[in-house]
Amino acid sequence: MTDPAFADILEANARYAQQFHLGVPRPEAAKGLAVLTCIDSRIEPLRMLGLVPGDAKIMRNAGARVTEDALRSLVLAIHFLGVHRIAVIGHTQCKMTEATNLELAADIAALTGASTVGWDFHPIDDQRETLLDDIAILRGCPLVPETVAIAAMVYDVESGRLHLEANA
């Protein structure tokens, strides 16, 4: 049974599987790197960092925020998947910098007719401050060893350049 909404990606996967050559890569991050970045389609984490599949653990969410779930995944990656470096990478022209939580909640409620009470969409008022706050969450987590290198960066979607904002 083929779902027409996903037919294109299933067909692309069939072509991919015919030429599949990764074998069974090890689950550890070969470069010891975890990247938390935004879901924005203009970001190509592996290509922009000169990596190949298996080099890093890549996590994405709206705004590249260190949420409870992102923190959970990073802690697991540190302790079980060989991660000893974490890059939190925001980007220019991020939609999450353009509205408050109340505005996002109101827009989504209007679009869906559903209640957004209790939802935190983690918008970004000041991108640099948010990145600093998020890496402070990582550094303050007792499950993240001090030996783990942590950096905050901003990717420029127009130039492709990555700018280091801070290390923790």
DRENMI-783452 format. One record per residue: residue number from 1; x, y, z of N, C-alpha, C in turn. Coordinates in Angstrom, 1 decimal, always signed. Layout:
+-----+--------+--------+--------+--------+--------+--------+--------+--------+--------+
! pos !    n_X !    n_Y !    n_Z !   ca_X !   ca_Y !   ca_Z !    c_X !    c_Y !    c_Z !
+-----+--------+--------+--------+--------+--------+--------+--------+--------+--------+
! NUM !      X !      Y !      Z !      X !      Y !      Z !      X !      Y !      Z !
...
+-----+--------+--------+--------+--------+--------+--------+--------+--------+--------+
//
This chain:
+-----+--------+--------+--------+--------+--------+--------+--------+--------+--------+
! pos !    n_X !    n_Y !    n_Z !   ca_X !   ca_Y !   ca_Z !    c_X !    c_Y !    c_Z !
+-----+--------+--------+--------+--------+--------+--------+--------+--------+--------+
!   1 !   +0.8 !   -1.2 !   +0.0 !   +0.0 !   +0.0 !   +0.0 !   +0.9 !   +1.2 !   +0.0 !
!   2 !   +0.7 !   +2.1 !   -1.0 !   +1.5 !   +3.3 !   -1.1 !   +0.6 !   +4.5 !   -0.7 !
!   3 !   +1.1 !   +5.3 !   +0.2 !   +0.4 !   +6.6 !   +0.5 !   +0.9 !   +7.6 !   -0.5 !
!   4 !   -0.1 !   +8.2 !   -1.3 !   +0.4 !   +9.2 !   -2.3 !   +1.1 !  +10.4 !   -1.7 !
!   5 !   +0.9 !  +10.7 !   -0.4 !   +1.5 !  +11.9 !   +0.2 !   +3.0 !  +11.6 !   +0.4 !
!   6 !   +3.4 !  +10.3 !   +0.4 !   +4.8 !   +9.9 !   +0.7 !   +5.4 !   +9.2 !   -0.5 !
!   7 !   +4.7 !   +9.0 !   -1.6 !   +5.2 !   +8.2 !   -2.8 !   +6.5 !   +8.7 !   -3.3 !
!   8 !   +6.7 !  +10.0 !   -3.3 !   +8.0 !  +10.6 !   -3.9 !   +9.2 !  +10.2 !   -3.0 !
!   9 !   +9.0 !  +10.2 !   -1.7 !  +10.2 !   +9.9 !   -0.8 !  +10.4 !   +8.4 !   -0.8 !
!  10 !   +9.3 !   +7.6 !   -0.9 !   +9.5 !   +6.1 !   -0.9 !  +10.2 !   +5.7 !   -2.2 !
!  11 !   +9.9 !   +6.4 !   -3.3 !  +10.5 !   +6.1 !   -4.6 !  +12.0 !   +6.5 !   -4.5 !
!  12 !  +12.3 !   +7.6 !   -4.0 !  +13.7 !   +8.1 !   -3.8 !  +14.4 !   +7.1 !   -2.9 !
!  13 !  +13.8 !   +6.6 !   -1.9 !  +14.5 !   +5.7 !   -1.0 !  +14.8 !   +4.4 !   -1.7 !
!  14 !  +13.9 !   +4.0 !   -2.6 !  +14.1 !   +2.7 !   -3.3 !  +15.4 !   +2.9 !   -4.2 !
!  15 !  +15.5 !   +4.0 !   -4.8 !  +16.7 !   +4.3 !   -5.6 !  +18.0 !   +4.3 !   -4.7 !
!  16 !  +17.8 !   +5.0 !   -3.6 !  +18.9 !   +5.1 !   -2.6 !  +19.4 !   +3.7 !   -2.1 !
!  17 !  +18.4 !   +2.8 !   -1.8 !  +18.7 !   +1.5 !   -1.3 !  +19.4 !   +0.6 !   -2.3 !
!  18 !  +19.1 !   +0.9 !   -3.6 !  +19.8 !   +0.1 !   -4.6 !  +21.3 !   +0.4 !   -4.7 !
!  19 !  +21.7 !   +1.6 !   -4.3 !  +23.1 !   +2.0 !   -4.3 !  +23.7 !   +2.1 !   -2.9 !
!  20 !  +23.0 !   +1.6 !   -1.9 !  +23.4 !   +1.8 !   -0.5 !  +24.7 !   +1.2 !   -0.3 !
!  21 !  +25.6 !   +1.9 !   +0.3 !  +27.0 !   +1.5 !   +0.5 !  +27.6 !   +1.8 !   +1.9 !
!  22 !  +26.8 !   +2.4 !   +2.8 !  +27.3 !   +2.7 !   +4.1 !  +27.5 !   +1.4 !   +5.0 !
!  23 !  +26.9 !   +0.3 !   +4.6 !  +27.0 !   -0.9 !   +5.4 !  +26.3 !   -0.6 !   +6.8 !
!  24 !  +27.0 !   -1.1 !   +7.8 !  +26.5 !   -0.9 !   +9.1 !  +27.5 !   +0.0 !   +9.9 !
!  25 !  +27.3 !   +1.3 !   +9.8 !  +28.3 !   +2.2 !  +10.5 !  +28.1 !   +2.0 !  +12.0 !
!  26 !  +29.2 !   +2.3 !  +12.7 !  +29.1 !   +2.2 !  +14.2 !  +28.2 !   +3.3 !  +14.7 !
!  27 !  +27.5 !   +3.0 !  +15.8 !  +26.6 !   +4.0 !  +16.3 !  +27.3 !   +5.3 !  +16.9 !
!  28 !  +28.6 !   +5.2 !  +17.3 !  +29.3 !   +6.3 !  +17.9 !  +29.5 !   +7.4 !  +16.8 !
!  29 !  +29.6 !   +8.6 !  +17.3 !  +29.9 !   +9.8 !  +16.4 !  +31.4 !   +9.7 !  +16.1 !
!  30 !  +31.8 !   +9.4 !  +14.9 !  +33.2 !   +9.2 !  +14.6 !  +34.0 !  +10.4 !  +14.9 !
!  31 !  +33.5 !  +11.6 !  +14.8 !  +34.2 !  +12.9 !  +15.1 !  +33.9 !  +13.4 !  +16.5 !
!  32 !  +33.2 !  +12.6 !  +17.3 !  +32.9 !  +13.0 !  +18.7 !  +32.0 !  +14.2 !  +18.8 !
!  33 !  +31.2 !  +14.5 !  +17.7 !  +30.5 !  +15.7 !  +17.6 !  +29.0 !  +15.5 !  +17.7 !
!  34 !  +28.3 !  +16.4 !  +18.4 !  +26.8 !  +16.5 !  +18.3 !  +26.5 !  +17.9 !  +17.9 !
!  35 !  +25.6 !  +18.0 !  +17.0 !  +25.1 !  +19.3 !  +16.4 !  +23.6 !  +19.4 !  +16.7 !
!  36 !  +23.3 !  +20.5 !  +17.4 !  +21.9 !  +20.9 !  +17.5 !  +21.7 !  +22.1 !  +16.7 !
!  37 !  +20.8 !  +22.0 !  +15.7 !  +20.5 !  +23.1 !  +14.8 !  +19.0 !  +23.2 !  +14.5 !
!  38 !  +18.7 !  +24.1 !  +13.7 !  +17.3 !  +24.4 !  +13.4 !  +16.7 !  +23.5 !  +12.3 !
!  39 !  +15.4 !  +23.4 !  +12.3 !  +14.8 !  +22.6 !  +11.2 !  +14.7 !  +23.3 !   +9.9 !
!  40 !  +15.2 !  +24.5 !   +9.8 !  +15.2 !  +25.2 !   +8.5 !  +15.8 !  +24.4 !   +7.4 !
!  41 !  +15.1 !  +24.3 !   +6.3 !  +15.6 !  +23.5 !   +5.1 !  +16.9 !  +24.1 !   +4.5 !
!  42 !  +17.2 !  +25.3 !   +4.8 !  +18.4 !  +25.9 !   +4.2 !  +19.7 !  +25.5 !   +4.8 !
!  43 !  +19.5 !  +24.7 !   +5.9 !  +20.7 !  +24.3 !   +6.7 !  +21.0 !  +22.8 !   +6.3 !
!  44 !  +22.2 !  +22.6 !   +5.9 !  +22.7 !  +21.2 !   +5.5 !  +23.8 !  +20.9 !   +6.5 !
!  45 !  +23.5 !  +20.4 !   +7.6 !  +24.5 !  +20.2 !   +8.7 !  +25.8 !  +19.5 !   +8.3 !
!  46 !  +25.6 !  +18.3 !   +7.6 !  +26.8 !  +17.6 !   +7.2 !  +27.7 !  +18.3 !   +6.2 !
!  47 !  +27.1 !  +18.8 !   +5.2 !  +27.8 !  +19.6 !   +4.1 !  +28.4 !  +20.8 !   +4.7 !
!  48 !  +27.7 !  +21.6 !   +5.5 !  +28.3 !  +22.9 !   +6.0 !  +29.4 !  +22.7 !   +6.9 !
!  49 !  +29.5 !  +21.5 !   +7.5 !  +30.6 !  +21.2 !   +8.5 !  +31.7 !  +20.3 !   +7.9 !
!  50 !  +31.5 !  +19.9 !   +6.7 !  +32.5 !  +19.1 !   +6.1 !  +32.5 !  +17.6 !   +6.6 !
!  51 !  +31.3 !  +17.2 !   +7.0 !  +31.2 !  +15.8 !   +7.6 !  +30.5 !  +14.9 !   +6.6 !
!  52 !  +30.6 !  +13.6 !   +7.0 !  +29.9 !  +12.5 !   +6.2 !  +29.0 !  +11.8 !   +7.2 !
!  53 !  +28.1 !  +11.0 !   +6.8 !  +27.2 !  +10.2 !   +7.7 !  +28.1 !   +9.4 !   +8.6 !
!  54 !  +27.7 !   +9.4 !   +9.9 !  +28.5 !   +8.7 !  +10.9 !  +29.5 !   +9.5 !  +11.7 !
!  55 !  +29.8 !  +10.7 !  +11.2 !  +30.7 !  +11.6 !  +11.8 !  +30.1 !  +12.3 !  +13.1 !
!  56 !  +28.8 !  +12.6 !  +13.0 !  +28.2 !  +13.4 !  +14.1 !  +26.8 !  +13.0 !  +14.4 !
!  57 !  +26.3 !  +13.3 !  +15.6 !  +24.9 !  +13.1 !  +15.9 !  +24.3 !  +14.4 !  +15.6 !
!  58 !  +23.2 !  +14.4 !  +14.7 !  +22.6 !  +15.7 !  +14.3 !  +21.2 !  +15.7 !  +14.9 !
!  59 !  +20.9 !  +16.8 !  +15.6 !  +19.6 !  +17.0 !  +16.2 !  +19.0 !  +18.3 !  +15.7 !
!  60 !  +17.7 !  +18.3 !  +15.4 !  +17.1 !  +19.5 !  +14.9 !  +15.8 !  +19.8 !  +15.6 !
!  61 !  +15.6 !  +21.1 !  +15.9 !  +14.3 !  +21.5 !  +16.3 !  +14.1 !  +23.0 !  +15.9 !
!  62 !  +12.9 !  +23.5 !  +16.0 !  +12.6 !  +24.9 !  +15.6 !  +13.4 !  +25.8 !  +16.5 !
!  63 !  +14.3 !  +26.6 !  +15.9 !  +15.1 !  +27.5 !  +16.6 !  +16.4 !  +27.0 !  +17.2 !
!  64 !  +16.7 !  +25.7 !  +17.0 !  +17.9 !  +25.1 !  +17.6 !  +18.0 !  +25.3 !  +19.1 !
!  65 !  +16.9 !  +25.0 !  +19.8 !  +16.8 !  +25.3 !  +21.2 !  +17.2 !  +24.1 !  +22.0 !
!  66 !  +17.9 !  +24.3 !  +23.2 !  +18.2 !  +23.3 !  +24.1 !  +17.0 !  +23.1 !  +25.0 !
!  67 !  +16.1 !  +22.3 !  +24.5 !  +14.9 !  +22.0 !  +25.2 !  +15.1 !  +20.8 !  +26.1 !
!  68 !  +14.2 !  +20.4 !  +26.9 !  +14.3 !  +19.2 !  +27.7 !  +14.6 !  +18.0 !  +26.9 !
!  69 !  +14.0 !  +17.8 !  +25.8 !  +14.2 !  +16.6 !  +25.0 !  +15.5 !  +16.7 !  +24.3 !
!  70 !  +15.9 !  +17.9 !  +23.8 !  +17.3 !  +18.0 !  +23.2 !  +18.4 !  +17.7 !  +24.2 !
!  71 !  +18.2 !  +18.2 !  +25.4 !  +19.1 !  +17.9 !  +26.5 !  +19.2 !  +16.4 !  +26.8 !
!  72 !  +18.1 !  +15.7 !  +26.8 !  +18.0 !  +14.3 !  +27.0 !  +18.8 !  +13.6 !  +26.0 !
!  73 !  +18.6 !  +13.9 !  +24.7 !  +19.3 !  +13.3 !  +23.6 !  +20.8 !  +13.6 !  +23.7 !
!  74 !  +21.2 !  +14.8 !  +24.0 !  +22.6 !  +15.1 !  +24.1 !  +23.3 !  +14.3 !  +25.3 !
!  75 !  +22.6 !  +14.2 !  +26.4 !  +23.2 !  +13.4 !  +27.5 !  +23.4 !  +12.0 !  +27.1 !
!  76 !  +22.4 !  +11.4 !  +26.4 !  +22.6 !  +10.0 !  +25.9 !  +23.7 !   +9.9 !  +24.9 !
!  77 !  +23.8 !  +10.9 !  +24.0 !  +24.9 !  +10.9 !  +23.0 !  +26.3 !  +11.0 !  +23.7 !
!  78 !  +26.4 !  +11.8 !  +24.7 !  +27.6 !  +11.9 !  +25.4 !  +28.0 !  +10.6 !  +26.1 !
!  79 !  +27.1 !  +10.0 !  +26.8 !  +27.4 !   +8.8 !  +27.6 !  +27.5 !   +7.5 !  +26.8 !
!  80 !  +26.8 !   +7.4 !  +25.7 !  +26.7 !   +6.1 !  +24.9 !  +27.1 !   +6.2 !  +23.5 !
!  81 !  +27.3 !   +7.4 !  +22.9 !  +27.6 !   +7.5 !  +21.5 !  +28.8 !   +8.2 !  +21.2 !
!  82 !  +29.7 !   +8.4 !  +22.1 !  +31.0 !   +9.0 !  +21.8 !  +31.1 !  +10.4 !  +21.6 !
!  83 !  +30.1 !  +11.2 !  +22.0 !  +30.1 !  +12.6 !  +21.9 !  +30.9 !  +13.3 !  +23.0 !
!  84 !  +31.9 !  +14.2 !  +22.5 !  +32.6 !  +15.0 !  +23.5 !  +32.7 !  +16.4 !  +23.1 !
!  85 !  +32.0 !  +16.8 !  +22.0 !  +31.9 !  +18.2 !  +21.5 !  +30.4 !  +18.4 !  +21.1 !
!  86 !  +29.9 !  +19.6 !  +21.5 !  +28.5 !  +19.9 !  +21.1 !  +28.5 !  +21.3 !  +20.5 !
!  87 !  +28.0 !  +21.4 !  +19.3 !  +27.8 !  +22.7 !  +18.7 !  +26.3 !  +23.0 !  +18.6 !
!  88 !  +25.9 !  +24.1 !  +19.2 !  +24.5 !  +24.6 !  +19.1 !  +24.5 !  +25.7 !  +18.0 !
!  89 !  +23.8 !  +25.4 !  +16.9 !  +24.0 !  +26.3 !  +15.7 !  +22.6 !  +26.9 !  +15.4 !
!  90 !  +22.5 !  +28.2 !  +15.6 !  +21.3 !  +29.0 !  +15.2 !  +21.6 !  +29.5 !  +13.8 !
!  91 !  +20.7 !  +30.3 !  +13.2 !  +21.0 !  +30.8 !  +11.9 !  +20.3 !  +32.1 !  +11.7 !
!  92 !  +20.8 !  +32.9 !  +10.7 !  +20.2 !  +34.1 !  +10.3 !  +18.8 !  +33.9 !   +9.7 !
!  93 !  +18.0 !  +34.9 !   +9.8 !  +16.6 !  +34.8 !   +9.2 !  +15.8 !  +33.7 !   +9.7 !
!  94 !  +16.0 !  +33.4 !  +11.0 !  +15.2 !  +32.3 !  +11.6 !  +13.8 !  +32.8 !  +12.0 !
!  95 !  +12.8 !  +32.0 !  +11.6 !  +11.4 !  +32.4 !  +11.8 !  +11.1 !  +32.5 !  +13.3 !
!  96 !  +11.8 !  +31.8 !  +14.1 !  +11.6 !  +31.8 !  +15.6 !  +12.0 !  +33.1 !  +16.2 !
!  97 !  +12.7 !  +34.0 !  +15.4 !  +13.1 !  +35.3 !  +16.0 !  +12.1 !  +36.4 !  +15.6 !
!  98 !  +11.0 !  +36.0 !  +14.9 !  +10.1 !  +37.0 !  +14.4 !   +8.8 !  +37.1 !  +15.1 !
!  99 !   +8.6 !  +36.3 !  +16.2 !   +7.3 !  +36.4 !  +16.9 !   +7.5 !  +36.0 !  +18.4 !
! 100 !   +6.6 !  +36.5 !  +19.2 !   +6.6 !  +36.1 !  +20.6 !   +5.9 !  +34.7 !  +20.8 !
! 101 !   +6.0 !  +34.2 !  +22.0 !   +5.3 !  +32.9 !  +22.2 !   +3.8 !  +33.2 !  +22.1 !
! 102 !   +3.3 !  +34.3 !  +22.6 !   +1.9 !  +34.6 !  +22.6 !   +1.4 !  +34.7 !  +21.1 !
! 103 !   +2.2 !  +35.4 !  +20.3 !   +1.8 !  +35.5 !  +18.9 !   +1.8 !  +34.2 !  +18.2 !
! 104 !   +2.8 !  +33.4 !  +18.4 !   +2.8 !  +32.0 !  +17.8 !   +1.6 !  +31.2 !  +18.3 !
! 105 !   +1.4 !  +31.2 !  +19.6 !   +0.2 !  +30.5 !  +20.1 !   -1.1 !  +31.0 !  +19.5 !
! 106 !   -1.2 !  +32.3 !  +19.4 !   -2.5 !  +32.8 !  +18.8 !   -2.6 !  +32.4 !  +17.3 !
! 107 !   -1.5 !  +32.5 !  +16.6 !   -1.6 !  +32.1 !  +15.2 !   -1.9 !  +30.7 !  +15.0 !
! 108 !   -1.3 !  +29.8 !  +15.8 !   -1.6 !  +28.4 !  +15.7 !   -3.0 !  +28.0 !  +16.1 !
! 109 !   -3.5 !  +28.7 !  +17.2 !   -4.8 !  +28.5 !  +17.6 !   -5.8 !  +28.9 !  +16.6 !
! 110 !   -5.5 !  +30.0 !  +15.9 !   -6.4 !  +30.5 !  +14.8 !   -6.4 !  +29.5 !  +13.6 !
! 111 !   -5.3 !  +29.0 !  +13.3 !   -5.2 !  +28.0 !  +12.2 !   -5.8 !  +26.7 !  +12.5 !
! 112 !   -5.8 !  +26.3 !  +13.7 !   -6.2 !  +24.9 !  +14.1 !   -7.6 !  +24.9 !  +14.8 !
! 113 !   -7.9 !  +26.0 !  +15.5 !   -9.1 !  +26.0 !  +16.3 !   -8.8 !  +25.2 !  +17.6 !
! 114 !   -7.6 !  +24.8 !  +17.9 !   -7.3 !  +24.1 !  +19.1 !   -6.7 !  +25.0 !  +20.1 !
! 115 !   -6.7 !  +24.6 !  +21.3 !   -6.1 !  +25.4 !  +22.4 !   -4.6 !  +25.3 !  +22.4 !
! 116 !   -3.9 !  +26.4 !  +22.6 !   -2.5 !  +26.3 !  +22.7 !   -2.0 !  +26.7 !  +24.2 !
! 117 !   -3.0 !  +26.7 !  +25.1 !   -2.7 !  +27.0 !  +26.5 !   -1.7 !  +26.0 !  +27.0 !
! 118 !   -0.6 !  +26.5 !  +27.6 !   +0.4 !  +25.6 !  +28.2 !   +1.5 !  +25.3 !  +27.2 !
! 119 !   +1.4 !  +25.7 !  +25.9 !   +2.5 !  +25.4 !  +25.0 !   +3.5 !  +26.5 !  +25.0 !
! 120 !   +4.8 !  +26.1 !  +25.0 !   +5.9 !  +27.0 !  +24.9 !   +6.6 !  +26.6 !  +23.6 !
! 121 !   +6.5 !  +27.6 !  +22.6 !   +7.1 !  +27.3 !  +21.3 !   +8.6 !  +27.7 !  +21.3 !
! 122 !   +9.1 !  +28.2 !  +22.4 !  +10.6 !  +28.6 !  +22.5 !  +11.0 !  +29.6 !  +21.4 !
! 123 !  +10.3 !  +30.7 !  +21.3 !  +10.7 !  +31.7 !  +20.4 !  +12.0 !  +32.4 !  +20.9 !
! 124 !  +12.6 !  +33.2 !  +20.0 !  +13.9 !  +33.8 !  +20.3 !  +13.8 !  +35.3 !  +20.2 !
! 125 !  +14.0 !  +36.0 !  +21.3 !  +13.9 !  +37.4 !  +21.3 !  +15.3 !  +38.0 !  +20.8 !
! 126 !  +16.4 !  +37.5 !  +21.4 !  +17.7 !  +37.9 !  +21.1 !  +18.5 !  +36.7 !  +20.8 !
! 127 !  +18.9 !  +36.5 !  +19.5 !  +19.5 !  +35.2 !  +19.2 !  +20.8 !  +34.9 !  +19.9 !
! 128 !  +21.7 !  +35.9 !  +20.1 !  +22.9 !  +35.7 !  +20.8 !  +22.7 !  +35.4 !  +22.2 !
! 129 !  +21.8 !  +36.1 !  +22.9 !  +21.5 !  +35.8 !  +24.3 !  +20.9 !  +34.5 !  +24.5 !
! 130 !  +20.0 !  +34.1 !  +23.5 !  +19.4 !  +32.8 !  +23.6 !  +20.4 !  +31.7 !  +23.5 !
! 131 !  +21.3 !  +31.8 !  +22.5 !  +22.4 !  +30.9 !  +22.4 !  +23.2 !  +30.8 !  +23.6 !
! 132 !  +23.6 !  +31.9 !  +24.2 !  +24.3 !  +31.9 !  +25.5 !  +23.6 !  +31.2 !  +26.6 !
! 133 !  +22.3 !  +31.5 !  +26.7 !  +21.4 !  +30.8 !  +27.7 !  +21.3 !  +29.3 !  +27.5 !
! 134 !  +21.2 !  +28.9 !  +26.2 !  +21.1 !  +27.5 !  +25.9 !  +22.4 !  +26.8 !  +26.2 !
! 135 !  +23.5 !  +27.3 !  +25.9 !  +24.8 !  +26.6 !  +26.2 !  +25.0 !  +26.6 !  +27.7 !
! 136 !  +24.5 !  +27.7 !  +28.4 !  +24.6 !  +27.7 !  +29.9 !  +23.8 !  +26.5 !  +30.5 !
! 137 !  +22.6 !  +26.2 !  +29.8 !  +21.8 !  +25.0 !  +30.3 !  +22.7 !  +23.8 !  +30.2 !
! 138 !  +23.3 !  +23.6 !  +29.0 !  +24.2 !  +22.4 !  +28.8 !  +25.3 !  +22.4 !  +29.9 !
! 139 !  +26.0 !  +23.5 !  +30.0 !  +27.1 !  +23.6 !  +31.0 !  +26.6 !  +23.3 !  +32.4 !
! 140 !  +25.4 !  +23.7 !  +32.7 !  +24.9 !  +23.6 !  +34.1 !  +24.3 !  +22.2 !  +34.4 !
! 141 !  +24.2 !  +21.4 !  +33.4 !  +23.5 !  +20.1 !  +33.6 !  +24.6 !  +19.2 !  +34.2 !
! 142 !  +24.2 !  +18.6 !  +35.4 !  +25.2 !  +17.7 !  +36.1 !  +25.5 !  +16.4 !  +35.3 !
! 143 !  +24.7 !  +16.1 !  +34.3 !  +25.0 !  +14.9 !  +33.5 !  +25.9 !  +15.2 !  +32.3 !
! 144 !  +26.2 !  +16.5 !  +32.1 !  +27.2 !  +16.8 !  +31.0 !  +28.5 !  +17.1 !  +31.6 !
! 145 !  +29.5 !  +16.2 !  +31.5 !  +30.8 !  +16.4 !  +32.1 !  +31.5 !  +17.7 !  +31.6 !
! 146 !  +32.3 !  +18.2 !  +32.5 !  +33.0 !  +19.5 !  +32.2 !  +34.0 !  +19.3 !  +31.0 !
! 147 !  +34.4 !  +18.0 !  +30.8 !  +35.3 !  +17.8 !  +29.7 !  +34.7 !  +17.9 !  +28.3 !
! 148 !  +33.3 !  +18.0 !  +28.2 !  +32.6 !  +18.2 !  +26.9 !  +32.8 !  +19.6 !  +26.5 !
! 149 !  +33.3 !  +19.8 !  +25.3 !  +33.5 !  +21.1 !  +24.7 !  +32.1 !  +21.6 !  +24.1 !
! 150 !  +31.7 !  +22.8 !  +24.4 !  +30.4 !  +23.3 !  +24.0 !  +30.6 !  +24.6 !  +23.3 !
! 151 !  +30.0 !  +24.8 !  +22.1 !  +30.1 !  +26.1 !  +21.4 !  +28.7 !  +26.5 !  +20.9 !
! 152 !  +28.5 !  +27.8 !  +20.8 !  +27.3 !  +28.4 !  +20.2 !  +27.8 !  +29.1 !  +18.9 !
! 153 !  +27.1 !  +28.8 !  +17.8 !  +27.4 !  +29.4 !  +16.5 !  +26.2 !  +29.9 !  +15.8 !
! 154 !  +26.4 !  +30.8 !  +14.8 !  +25.3 !  +31.2 !  +14.0 !  +25.7 !  +31.0 !  +12.5 !
! 155 !  +24.8 !  +30.3 !  +11.8 !  +25.0 !  +30.1 !  +10.4 !  +24.3 !  +31.1 !   +9.6 !
! 156 !  +25.1 !  +31.7 !   +8.7 !  +24.5 !  +32.8 !   +7.8 !  +23.9 !  +32.1 !   +6.5 !
! 157 !  +22.6 !  +32.1 !   +6.4 !  +22.0 !  +31.4 !   +5.3 !  +22.2 !  +32.0 !   +3.9 !
! 158 !  +22.7 !  +33.3 !   +3.9 !  +23.0 !  +33.9 !   +2.6 !  +24.5 !  +33.6 !   +2.2 !
! 159 !  +25.4 !  +33.6 !   +3.1 !  +26.8 !  +33.4 !   +2.7 !  +27.3 !  +31.9 !   +2.9 !
! 160 !  +26.6 !  +31.1 !   +3.8 !  +27.1 !  +29.8 !   +4.1 !  +28.1 !  +29.8 !   +5.2 !
! 161 !  +28.5 !  +30.9 !   +5.7 !  +29.5 !  +31.0 !   +6.7 !  +28.9 !  +30.8 !   +8.1 !
! 162 !  +29.8 !  +30.2 !   +8.9 !  +29.5 !  +29.9 !  +10.3 !  +30.3 !  +30.8 !  +11.2 !
! 163 !  +29.6 !  +31.4 !  +12.2 !  +30.3 !  +32.4 !  +13.1 !  +30.2 !  +31.8 !  +14.5 !
! 164 !  +31.4 !  +31.7 !  +15.1 !  +31.4 !  +31.3 !  +16.5 !  +31.0 !  +32.5 !  +17.4 !
! 165 !  +30.0 !  +32.2 !  +18.2 !  +29.5 !  +33.2 !  +19.2 !  +30.1 !  +33.1 !  +20.6 !
! 166 !  +30.2 !  +31.8 !  +21.0 !  +30.7 !  +31.6 !  +22.4 !  +31.1 !  +30.2 !  +22.5 !
! 167 !  +32.0 !  +29.9 !  +23.5 !  +32.4 !  +28.6 !  +23.9 !  +32.0 !  +28.5 !  +25.4 !
! 168 !  +31.7 !  +27.3 !  +25.9 !  +31.4 !  +27.1 !  +27.3 !  +32.2 !  +25.9 !  +27.8 !
+-----+--------+--------+--------+--------+--------+--------+--------+--------+--------+
//
